[in-house]
Amino acid sequence: MHESILKERKLSTSNTLITLQDIRTLKELYQLKAETRELRLPVVKNIIKQRVVGQACVESLKNALYSLETIYIDDDTGQRLLRLDGKKQIEVDLTYEIRELQKDIYYLEHGEDKFIEYLAKFIPDFRTYINEGLEKLKGKHFHAFITDRDGTTNNYCGRYRSSVQPIYNSVFLTRFAKHCCDYPIIITSAPLKDFGILNVSINPSNTFIYAGSKGREFIDMHEEFHSFPIPKKKQDIIHQLNEKILELLQEQDFEKFNFIGSALQIKFGQTTVARQDITRSIRDDESSAFLQKVKSVVEEIDPTGKNLRIEDTGLDIEIILTIDVECDECPIKDFDKGDGLAFIADRLDMPGSKKPTLVCGDTSSDIPMLKTAMEMFDDVWAVFVTRDEALKKQVEEICPNSFTVPYPDVLLTILGLLSL
C-alpha cells in the first residue's frame, strides 16, 4: 500500500480520460473539474481494494494540471483571467485546483510514505503535530466521527464548484471511516446536491452519512434522504427570499457575486451568497454595498425579524430560517450544526455507546456541533483545524480531550495513519 500505486499489479482503469484543453471560460473550468471528479472516483475505489492505478489515469491528471497552469495570466495584475461570457472577464485564483492535482499526481507516482514526507516539506512542525495526534487517538474505535468539510477535512477553494475532493484525501478519510468508526458523519453548511457536497465528493458509496444545510437535510448510509420539517409559512418566506436574491444577482452591479467563493447556494432552510472570496478579489466597498443590499432585501421580506437571521462570515452572507423552540425567553433560534446533529442522531436512532466520539471542525460555526456532542455522548474527543487562539481556547473549555492542528492535511494524515 505504501509503495508507488502505479507499480506491480494490474488494474481496471477509469473510462474517463482527460485531454489537454485550452481553458478560456469559467464554464470550461468547471467542466474540466467535473471531468477530474469522474476520473478520481474509480481511482479511489481501486486503491481501497488495493489495486494499482493505471498510468493513463496519471497522464489524465497531468493533462488537467497543465490545462490549468496555462490559463492566460494578465501581465499587469499577475492574475489568471477567464471569460464569463463573450465580453466580461473575471480574475481567478487556482491555487487549490493546481495544488491538489499536484498532490494527487505525487501520491499516485510515489506512494503514501513518500507522499507524507512531501507534505512535511510544506507544513512547519508537521511531524510534531502528527505524532501528537497519533499519540492521543491511537487504539481508539470511535462510536461516531462527526466532522465539517471545508477548512477541516478539505482545503479551502476559491470557488465551491471547483472544490473537487482529491484522491489522497478520499483514501485517508475512507480508510478511517471504514476501520475506525461506526457512524461517520460529514455536516456541512453547503447544500446536499445540485450544487453541493455530493457533487464534489469522491468517497465510495455507503461510506459516509452526508448532511447538508447544517444538517437540515442528509443522506444516510443506505442512500435514503431525510429532511428537517419546515412549516409552510417559512417555506414560502425562504422561496420569496430566493427569488429576490436571484433578481439581485442579475443586476449589473452585483452579477460578479455569482462567480466568487460560495457563489449562490440555495440550501434546505438556508440561503448563502458570497460577498467576498479567500483571495479578496472584490473591493471592500463593493462587498459592503452588496451586504447592505442583501440586508435590505431580508428586512423587506421579514420586517419583524422573526423568521430570518443573517450571519455574515466576512466571505459569505448566510440567511437562515429560524426554528421554534420550547423556551419562553427565546421562542425562536437560528438552526445550527448542533440542531443538525441532534436531528441526524434522532432519525438514525443512534444507540448509546461507551466508545469515544470524535468531532472535527475549523470555525465558530462548528462549536454548536461540539456542544451538542458533549451533551449526547459520554466520551468526546475533538480536533479543530485552526490557528485562531480564541477559538482554540473555546474548544479546550468545551472539550478537555481536544487539540488543534494548523491545516486540513495534518488532520487528514493523522486519520489516515490511525486506520493502518
NUVEXSE-58099 format. One record per residue (C-alpha): residue number from 1; residue in one letter; chain; x, y, z. Coordinates in Angstrom, 2 decimals. Each point is the difference from the previous one (the first is absolute). Example, Ala and Ser with C-alpha at 12.3 -4.5 7.8 and 13.67 -1.06 7.14 Angstrom:
    n  res  chain     east    north       up
    1    A      A    12.30    -4.50     7.80
    2    S      A     1.37     3.44    -0.66
***
This chain:
    n  res  chain     east    north       up
    1    M      A     0.00     0.00     0.00
    2    H      A     2.87     2.34     0.72
    3    E      A     1.92    -0.70    -3.19
    4    S      A    -0.70     1.86    -3.21
    5    I      A    -3.62    -0.56    -0.87
    6    L      A     0.99    -0.29    -3.66
    7    K      A     2.16    -3.12     0.37
    8    E      A    -0.39    -3.76     0.27
    9    R      A    -3.65    -1.06    -0.47
   10    K      A    -2.31     0.58    -2.94
   11    L      A    -3.07     2.19     0.29
   12    S      A    -3.21     0.80    -1.79
   13    T      A     0.35     3.70    -0.78
   14    S      A    -2.62     2.74    -0.17
   15    N      A    -1.87     0.47    -3.25
   16    T      A     0.37     3.75     0.45
   17    L      A     3.21     1.28    -1.60
   18    I      A     0.87     3.69     0.00
   19    T      A     1.68     1.63    -2.96
   20    L      A     1.92     3.27    -0.09
   21    Q      A    -2.47     2.89    -0.13
   22    D      A     0.15     3.71    -0.76
   23    I      A    -2.01     1.39     2.92
   24    R      A    -1.29     3.50    -0.71
   25    T      A    -3.37     0.18     1.76
   26    L      A    -1.28    -0.70     3.50
   27    K      A    -2.37    -2.55    -1.50
   28    E      A     2.95    -1.88    -1.53
   29    L      A     1.79     0.07     3.36
   30    Y      A    -2.99    -1.57     1.75
   31    Q      A    -0.33    -2.59    -2.76
   32    L      A     3.65    -1.00     0.45
   33    K      A    -0.48    -0.26     3.76
   34    A      A    -3.03    -2.24    -0.56
   35    E      A     2.18    -2.24    -2.20
   36    T      A     2.61    -0.27     2.74
   37    R      A    -2.73    -1.13     2.40
   38    E      A    -1.17    -2.72    -2.39
   39    L      A     3.61    -1.15    -0.39
   40    R      A     0.76     0.02     3.72
   41    L      A    -3.08    -1.94     1.11
   42    P      A     1.06    -3.46    -1.29
   43    V      A     3.64     0.65     0.90
   44    V      A    -0.91     0.26     3.70
   45    K      A    -2.04    -3.21    -0.19
   46    N      A     2.94    -1.83    -1.55
   47    I      A     2.48     1.24     2.60
   48    I      A    -2.31    -1.00     2.86
   49    K      A    -0.20    -3.48    -1.56
   50    Q      A     3.83     0.03    -0.21
   51    R      A     0.08     0.05    -3.76
   52    V      A     2.59     2.04    -1.88
   53    V      A    -0.97     3.05    -2.01
   54    G      A     0.77     0.01    -3.73
   55    Q      A     2.44     2.50    -1.47
   56    A      A    -2.75     1.39    -2.24
   57    C      A    -1.76     1.41     3.08
   58    V      A     3.14     1.84     1.08
   59    E      A     0.55     1.37    -3.51
   60    S      A    -3.58     1.27     0.04
   61    L      A     0.61     1.80     3.30
   62    K      A     3.19     1.49    -1.46
   63    N      A    -1.99     1.20    -3.02
   64    A      A    -2.52     1.64     2.32
   65    L      A     2.82     1.63     1.98
   66    Y      A     1.71     1.36    -3.11
   67    S      A    -3.33     1.31    -1.31
   68    L      A    -0.41     2.02     3.21
   69    E      A     3.61     1.19     0.15
   70    T      A    -0.21     1.41    -3.53
   71    I      A    -3.11     2.12     0.54
   72    Y      A     0.74     3.57    -1.12
   73    I      A     1.70     2.22     2.61
   74    D      A    -0.48     3.75    -0.22
   75    D      A     3.38     1.80    -0.20
   76    D      A    -1.19     2.93     2.14
   77    T      A    -1.73    -1.80     2.85
   78    G      A     1.79    -3.35    -0.10
   79    Q      A    -3.38    -1.72     0.35
   80    R      A    -1.49    -2.65    -2.24
   81    L      A    -2.98     1.21    -2.00
   82    L      A    -3.04    -1.90    -1.23
   83    R      A    -2.99     1.26    -1.98
   84    L      A    -3.46    -0.07     1.51
   85    D      A    -1.51     0.50    -3.44
   86    G      A     1.00     1.60    -3.29
   87    K      A     1.04     3.30     1.62
   88    K      A     0.47    -0.23     3.76
   89    Q      A     3.04    -1.45     1.74
   90    I      A     0.71    -1.03     3.57
   91    E      A     3.24    -0.52     1.92
   92    V      A     0.36    -3.54     1.37
   93    D      A     2.37    -1.34     2.62
   94    L      A     0.57    -3.68    -0.79
   95    T      A     2.28    -0.80     2.95
   96    Y      A    -2.29    -2.74     1.31
   97    E      A    -0.66    -1.62    -3.36
   98    I      A     3.68    -0.06    -0.99
   99    R      A     1.44    -1.06     3.36
  100    E      A    -2.47    -2.84     0.52
  101    L      A     0.72    -1.40    -3.46
  102    Q      A     3.74     0.22     0.71
  103    K      A    -0.51    -1.90     3.27
  104    D      A    -2.11    -2.70    -1.63
  105    I      A     2.60    -0.55    -2.72
  106    Y      A     2.80    -0.24     2.56
  107    Y      A    -2.08    -2.36     2.17
  108    L      A    -0.69    -2.34    -2.91
  109    E      A     3.56     0.04    -1.36
  110    H      A     1.95    -0.29     3.26
  111    G      A    -2.25    -1.79     2.49
  112    E      A    -1.31     0.95     3.42
  113    D      A     3.20     0.07     2.05
  114    K      A     1.78     2.38    -2.37
  115    F      A    -3.20     2.02    -0.38
  116    I      A    -0.09     0.63     3.74
  117    E      A     3.65     1.09    -0.16
  118    Y      A    -1.03     2.30    -2.86
  119    L      A    -2.70     1.63     2.16
  120    A      A     2.51     0.47     2.82
  121    K      A     2.11     2.23    -2.25
  122    F      A    -2.75     2.61    -0.21
  123    I      A    -1.45     0.00     3.53
  124    P      A     2.14     1.23     2.93
  125    D      A     0.19    -2.46     2.94
  126    F      A    -2.00    -2.52    -2.03
  127    R      A     1.52    -3.06     1.68
  128    T      A    -0.56     1.48     3.48
  129    Y      A    -3.72     0.47    -0.66
  130    I      A    -0.32    -3.46    -1.52
  131    N      A     1.73    -1.72     2.91
  132    E      A    -2.10     1.90     2.53
  133    G      A    -3.21    -0.95    -1.76
  134    L      A     0.94    -3.65    -0.34
  135    E      A     1.03    -0.19     3.63
  136    K      A    -3.34     1.42     1.20
  137    L      A    -2.30    -1.95    -2.31
  138    K      A     1.79    -3.30    -0.65
  139    G      A    -1.80    -3.21     0.91
  140    K      A    -3.43     1.63     0.12
  141    H      A    -3.02    -1.24    -1.93
  142    F      A    -2.50     2.85    -0.19
  143    H      A    -3.74    -0.33     0.38
  144    A      A    -0.43     3.06    -2.23
  145    F      A     2.28     2.16    -2.13
  146    I      A    -1.75     3.36    -0.44
  147    T      A     1.80     2.49    -2.22
  148    D      A    -0.30     3.14    -2.05
  149    R      A     1.43    -0.03    -3.55
  150    D      A     1.44     3.27    -1.35
  151    G      A     2.97     1.19     2.03
  152    T      A    -0.13    -3.14     2.16
  153    T      A     0.42    -3.12    -2.12
  154    N      A     0.31     1.88    -3.29
  155    N      A     2.19     2.97    -0.86
  156    Y      A    -1.84     3.22    -0.81
  157    C      A    -0.69     0.79    -3.66
  158    G      A    -0.78     3.37    -1.59
  159    R      A    -3.16    -1.42    -1.59
  160    Y      A    -2.11    -2.76     1.54
  161    R      A    -0.83    -1.45    -3.41
  162    S      A     3.74    -0.58    -0.54
  163    S      A     0.65    -1.62     3.37
  164    V      A     0.03    -3.59    -1.28
  165    Q      A     1.38    -2.35     2.64
  166    P      A     3.54    -1.27    -0.74
  167    I      A     0.84    -3.71    -0.22
  168    Y      A     2.41    -0.07     2.96
  169    N      A    -2.61     1.82     2.11
  170    S      A    -2.71    -2.55    -0.77
  171    V      A     2.29    -2.99     0.60
  172    F      A     1.02     1.25     3.46
  173    L      A    -3.58     0.89     1.01
  174    T      A    -1.56    -3.16    -1.44
  175    R      A     2.51    -2.23     1.73
  176    F      A    -0.67     1.72     3.33
  177    A      A    -3.79    -0.13    -0.46
  178    K      A     0.03    -3.71    -0.84
  179    H      A     2.44    -1.19     2.66
  180    C      A    -0.17     2.43     2.91
  181    C      A    -3.62     1.09     0.56
  182    D      A    -3.60    -1.22    -0.07
  183    Y      A    -1.79     3.21    -1.06
  184    P      A     2.10     2.20    -2.32
  185    I      A    -1.92     3.26    -0.52
  186    I      A     0.96     3.05    -2.06
  187    I      A    -2.04     3.09     0.91
  188    T      A     0.52     2.99    -2.29
  189    S      A    -1.66     3.36    -0.52
  190    A      A    -0.03    -0.64    -3.75
  191    P      A    -3.05    -1.52    -1.70
  192    L      A    -0.24    -3.76    -0.32
  193    K      A    -0.15     0.00    -3.81
  194    D      A    -0.60     2.07    -3.15
  195    F      A     2.50     1.53     0.76
  196    G      A     1.26    -1.36     3.29
  197    I      A     2.21    -2.40     1.90
  198    L      A    -1.12    -3.06    -1.99
  199    N      A     1.19     1.72    -3.20
  200    V      A     3.55     0.55     1.28
  201    S      A     0.57    -3.16     2.07
  202    I      A     1.65    -3.16    -1.35
  203    N      A    -0.24    -2.31     3.01
  204    P      A    -1.36    -3.47    -0.88
  205    S      A    -3.75    -0.57     0.46
  206    N      A    -1.29    -0.99     3.45
  207    T      A     3.07     1.40     1.73
  208    F      A    -1.30     3.25     1.52
  209    I      A    -3.26     1.51     1.18
  210    Y      A    -0.07     3.30    -1.90
  211    A      A    -1.86     2.86     1.65
  212    G      A    -0.51     3.32    -1.81
  213    S      A    -1.49     3.34     1.04
  214    K      A     1.47    -0.39     3.52
  215    G      A    -1.77    -3.33     0.37
  216    R      A    -3.50     1.04    -1.08
  217    E      A     0.29    -2.60    -2.78
  218    F      A     2.05    -3.19    -0.15
  219    I      A     0.49    -3.29    -1.81
  220    D      A     0.62    -3.04     2.17
  221    M      A     2.26    -2.98    -0.68
  222    H      A    -2.83    -1.68    -1.93
  223    E      A    -0.32     3.12    -2.21
  224    E      A    -3.40     0.89     1.43
  225    F      A    -0.80     3.74     0.17
  226    H      A    -1.14     1.72     3.21
  227    S      A    -0.98     3.64     0.58
  228    F      A    -0.83     2.14     3.02
  229    P      A    -3.68     1.04    -0.07
  230    I      A    -0.62     3.63    -1.00
  231    P      A    -3.46     1.60     0.46
  232    K      A    -1.66     1.18    -3.23
  233    K      A     0.08     3.65     1.11
  234    K      A     3.77    -0.13     0.35
  235    Q      A     0.35    -1.91    -3.28
  236    D      A    -1.85     2.84    -1.74
  237    I      A     2.28     2.59     1.61
  238    I      A     3.23    -1.74    -1.08
  239    H      A    -1.43    -0.48    -3.52
  240    Q      A    -0.77     3.72    -0.21
  241    L      A     3.50     0.80     1.26
  242    N      A     1.64    -2.22    -2.62
  243    E      A    -1.93     1.66    -2.81
  244    K      A     1.07     3.47     1.21
  245    I      A     3.67    -1.03     0.32
  246    L      A    -0.04    -1.53    -3.50
  247    E      A    -1.40     3.29    -1.36
  248    L      A     2.68     1.95     1.89
  249    L      A     2.80    -2.11    -1.48
  250    Q      A    -1.22     0.79    -3.51
  251    E      A     0.65     3.72     0.53
  252    Q      A     3.14     1.26    -1.69
  253    D      A     1.54     1.32     3.24
  254    F      A    -0.41    -3.32     1.80
  255    E      A     0.27    -2.77    -2.59
  256    K      A     3.70    -0.57     0.83
  257    F      A    -1.08    -1.57     3.30
  258    N      A    -1.35    -2.95    -2.00
  259    F      A     3.56    -1.06    -0.77
  260    I      A     2.06     0.36     3.18
  261    G      A     0.42    -2.29     2.99
  262    S      A    -3.20    -1.75     1.02
  263    A      A    -1.92     1.97    -2.66
  264    L      A    -3.74    -0.50     0.58
  265    Q      A    -0.97    -3.15     1.89
  266    I      A    -3.70    -0.68     0.47
  267    K      A    -0.07    -2.46     2.85
  268    F      A    -2.69    -1.72     2.01
  269    G      A    -1.25     2.71     2.35
  270    Q      A     2.94     2.28    -0.69
  271    T      A     1.41     2.13    -2.79
  272    T      A     3.67     0.93    -0.28
  273    V      A     1.44     2.57    -2.38
  274    A      A     3.67     0.98    -0.18
  275    R      A     1.04     3.64     0.44
  276    Q      A     3.74    -0.73    -0.04
  277    D      A     2.41    -2.88    -0.60
  278    I      A     3.15    -1.19     1.72
  279    T      A     2.21     1.95    -2.43
  280    R      A    -2.03     3.22     0.52
  281    S      A    -0.69     0.49    -3.69
  282    I      A    -2.85     2.46     0.78
  283    R      A     0.69     3.56     1.18
  284    D      A    -1.02     0.56     3.63
  285    D      A    -2.43     2.79    -0.85
  286    E      A    -1.75    -2.17    -2.60
  287    S      A    -0.21    -2.92     2.41
  288    S      A    -1.48     2.21     2.73
  289    A      A    -2.51     1.53    -2.41
  290    F      A    -1.19    -3.45    -1.02
  291    L      A    -0.36    -1.04     3.65
  292    Q      A    -2.18     3.04     0.71
  293    K      A    -2.12    -0.73    -3.06
  294    V      A    -0.60    -3.59     1.11
  295    K      A    -0.89     1.21     3.51
  296    S      A    -2.59     2.37    -1.46
  297    V      A    -1.54    -2.87    -1.98
  298    V      A    -0.26    -2.11     3.16
  299    E      A    -1.57     2.87     1.95
  300    E      A    -2.54     0.52    -2.77
  301    I      A    -1.07    -3.66     0.07
  302    D      A     0.19    -0.48     3.78
  303    P      A    -0.44     3.43     1.66
  304    T      A    -0.54    -1.50     3.47
  305    G      A     3.21    -2.05    -0.16
  306    K      A    -1.77    -3.05     1.40
  307    N      A     0.50    -2.32    -2.96
  308    L      A     3.41     0.81    -1.48
  309    R      A     3.41     0.56     1.53
  310    I      A     3.10     1.36    -1.75
  311    E      A     3.44    -1.36     0.84
  312    D      A     2.84     1.87    -1.71
  313    T      A     3.28    -1.94    -0.05
  314    G      A     1.87     2.73    -1.86
  315    L      A     0.05    -2.24    -3.06
  316    D      A    -3.58    -1.33    -0.09
  317    I      A    -3.37     1.44     0.90
  318    E      A    -2.00    -2.83     1.55
  319    I      A    -3.76     0.58     0.26
  320    I      A    -1.47    -2.63     2.32
  321    L      A    -3.59    -0.97     0.78
  322    T      A    -0.65     0.04     3.71
  323    I      A    -1.49    -3.00     1.81
  324    D      A    -2.56     0.02     2.79
  325    V      A     1.21    -1.23     3.37
  326    E      A    -1.70    -0.69     3.32
  327    C      A     1.43     2.93     1.90
  328    D      A    -1.96     2.99     1.35
  329    E      A     3.03     2.29     0.02
  330    C      A     1.10    -0.91    -3.54
  331    P      A    -2.86    -1.60    -2.01
  332    I      A     1.98     0.04    -3.28
  333    K      A     3.65    -0.67    -0.86
  334    D      A     2.34    -0.42    -2.94
  335    F      A     0.40    -3.55    -1.28
  336    D      A     3.62    -1.01     0.61
  337    K      A     2.13    -3.12    -0.39
  338    G      A    -0.89    -1.03     3.52
  339    D      A    -3.66    -0.15    -1.00
  340    G      A     1.06    -1.89    -3.12
  341    L      A     1.95    -2.58     1.99
  342    A      A    -2.91    -0.53     2.41
  343    F      A    -2.38    -0.46    -2.95
  344    I      A     2.31    -2.52    -1.71
  345    A      A     0.53    -2.00     3.20
  346    D      A    -3.75    -0.11     0.62
  347    R      A    -0.83    -1.11    -3.56
  348    L      A     2.70    -2.67     0.02
  349    D      A    -1.02    -1.10     3.49
  350    M      A     3.67    -0.01     0.95
  351    P      A     0.49    -2.22     3.02
  352    G      A     1.89     0.99     3.10
  353    S      A     3.59    -1.18     0.18
  354    K      A     2.95    -0.03     2.35
  355    K      A     2.30     0.39    -3.00
  356    P      A     1.57     3.43    -0.58
  357    T      A    -1.40     2.50    -2.51
  358    L      A     2.23     2.23    -2.16
  359    V      A    -1.11     3.50    -1.06
  360    C      A     1.96     2.08    -2.52
  361    G      A    -0.53     3.58    -1.17
  362    D      A     1.82     3.20    -0.85
  363    T      A    -2.20     3.04     0.78
  364    S      A    -2.40     1.31     2.63
  365    S      A    -2.91    -1.39    -2.06
  366    D      A     1.20    -3.48     1.03
  367    I      A    -0.16     0.81     3.72
  368    P      A    -3.76    -0.81     0.33
  369    M      A     0.76    -3.40    -1.54
  370    L      A     2.66    -0.62     2.66
  371    K      A    -2.26     1.20     2.83
  372    T      A    -2.81    -2.30    -1.10
  373    A      A     2.41    -2.94    -0.24
  374    M      A     1.13     0.72     3.57
  375    E      A    -3.65    -0.17     1.12
  376    M      A    -0.76    -3.18    -1.95
  377    F      A     3.11    -2.12     0.55
  378    D      A     2.06    -0.93     3.06
  379    D      A     3.51    -0.09    -1.46
  380    V      A     0.57     2.78    -2.54
  381    W      A     3.28     0.88    -1.70
  382    A      A     0.49     3.01    -2.25
  383    V      A     2.52     1.08    -2.61
  384    F      A    -0.41     3.50    -1.43
  385    V      A     1.94     1.32    -2.97
  386    T      A     0.80     3.57     0.96
  387    R      A     2.72     2.50     0.86
  388    D      A    -2.50     2.30     1.73
  389    E      A     1.00     0.18     3.68
  390    A      A    -3.48     1.06     1.15
  391    L      A    -1.60    -2.98    -1.76
  392    K      A     2.66    -2.34     1.40
  393    K      A    -0.82     1.15     3.52
  394    Q      A    -3.73    -0.38    -0.60
  395    V      A     0.42    -3.58    -1.22
  396    E      A     2.20    -0.90     2.99
  397    E      A    -2.56     1.43     2.45
  398    I      A    -2.84    -1.99    -1.57
  399    C      A     1.90    -3.24    -0.55
  400    P      A     3.01    -0.79     2.23
  401    N      A     0.98    -2.90    -2.29
  402    S      A     0.87     2.24    -2.91
  403    F      A     2.90     1.35    -2.02
  404    T      A     0.47     2.17    -3.07
  405    V      A     1.98    -0.28    -3.22
  406    P      A     0.77     2.80    -2.46
  407    Y      A    -1.03    -1.55    -3.36
  408    P      A    -2.50    -2.55    -1.34
  409    D      A     2.81    -2.17    -1.42
  410    V      A     1.32    -0.50     3.53
  411    L      A    -3.36    -1.30     1.21
  412    L      A    -0.37    -2.17    -3.11
  413    T      A     3.40    -1.58     0.51
  414    I      A    -0.77    -0.79     3.65
  415    L      A    -3.27    -1.66    -1.00
  416    G      A     1.65    -1.87    -2.85
  417    L      A     2.77    -1.38     2.21
  418    L      A    -2.39    -0.96     2.82
  419    S      A    -1.80    -2.33    -2.42
  420    L      A     3.09    -2.00    -1.04
***
